[in-house]
Amino acid sequence: MYEKELVIANKTGLHARPAADLTNLCQKFGSSIKILAGKSEVNPKSIISILAAGIKQGSSIRLQVTGADEQDAGKAISEFIMGLKE
């Protein structure tokens, strides 16, 4: 399992555009991907799930990835989230 704690630095959090981009990225991987945000468990392969979580700037999240491509997926998703600058 790939697991990493991240803090959302993006000023607008995971709003519509970055949520859509994150969903598209996650859908490229076969692994099971979860984001734990507060008491919410988010399926980042679903834009509705991401938006419903209301992840804002400064939010601490835990990324969990399990599956055959977990390391590649985890690294790519972590880099995407940490690289958000909108």
C-alpha positions as CSV (number, residue, x, y, z in Angstrom):
1,M,0.0,0.0,0.0
2,Y,1.1,3.5,-0.8
3,E,0.1,6.0,1.9
4,K,1.0,9.7,2.2
5,E,-0.1,12.7,4.3
6,L,-0.6,15.8,2.3
7,V,-1.7,19.4,3.0
8,I,-3.6,21.3,0.4
9,A,-1.6,24.4,-0.4
10,N,-3.8,25.5,-3.4
11,K,-5.6,28.8,-2.4
12,T,-8.9,27.5,-3.8
13,G,-8.6,24.0,-2.6
14,L,-10.0,21.2,-4.7
15,H,-12.6,23.1,-6.6
16,A,-14.1,22.1,-10.0
17,R,-11.1,22.4,-12.3
18,P,-8.5,20.7,-10.2
19,A,-11.0,18.1,-9.1
20,A,-11.8,17.3,-12.7
21,D,-8.0,17.1,-13.5
22,L,-7.5,14.9,-10.4
23,T,-10.3,12.6,-11.4
24,N,-8.9,12.2,-15.0
25,L,-5.5,11.4,-13.5
26,C,-6.8,8.8,-11.1
27,Q,-8.9,7.1,-13.7
28,K,-5.7,6.2,-15.6
29,F,-4.7,3.8,-12.8
30,G,-6.1,0.4,-12.0
31,S,-5.3,0.6,-8.3
32,S,-7.9,1.4,-5.7
33,I,-7.4,5.0,-4.6
34,K,-8.9,6.7,-1.5
35,I,-8.4,10.2,0.0
36,L,-9.2,10.5,3.7
37,A,-10.2,14.1,4.5
38,G,-11.5,14.6,8.0
39,K,-14.3,12.1,8.5
40,S,-14.9,11.8,4.8
41,E,-13.6,8.9,2.6
42,V,-13.3,10.3,-1.0
43,N,-13.1,8.3,-4.2
44,P,-11.0,10.5,-6.4
45,K,-12.1,8.7,-9.5
46,S,-15.4,10.5,-9.0
47,I,-15.5,14.3,-9.3
48,I,-18.7,14.4,-7.3
49,S,-17.0,12.6,-4.4
50,I,-14.2,15.1,-4.5
51,L,-16.4,18.2,-4.7
52,A,-18.8,16.8,-1.9
53,A,-15.8,16.6,0.5
54,G,-15.2,20.3,0.3
55,I,-11.4,20.1,0.6
56,K,-10.1,23.6,1.2
57,Q,-6.7,25.2,1.5
58,G,-4.8,24.0,4.6
59,S,-6.8,20.8,4.8
60,S,-4.7,17.7,5.8
61,I,-5.5,14.6,3.7
62,R,-4.3,11.1,3.6
63,L,-3.8,9.4,0.2
64,Q,-4.1,5.6,0.2
65,V,-3.5,3.6,-3.0
66,T,-3.5,-0.2,-3.2
67,G,-3.0,-2.3,-6.3
68,A,-0.6,-3.4,-9.0
69,D,0.4,0.2,-9.9
70,E,0.1,1.7,-6.4
71,Q,3.6,3.2,-6.3
72,D,3.3,4.9,-9.7
73,A,-0.2,6.1,-9.0
74,G,0.6,7.4,-5.5
75,K,3.6,9.3,-6.7
76,A,1.7,10.9,-9.6
77,I,-1.3,11.8,-7.5
78,S,0.9,13.2,-4.7
79,E,2.9,15.3,-7.2
80,F,-0.3,16.6,-8.8
81,I,-1.8,17.6,-5.5
82,M,1.3,19.3,-4.2
83,G,1.8,21.1,-7.5
84,L,-1.6,22.8,-7.6
85,K,-1.1,26.6,-7.8
86,E,-4.6,28.0,-8.7
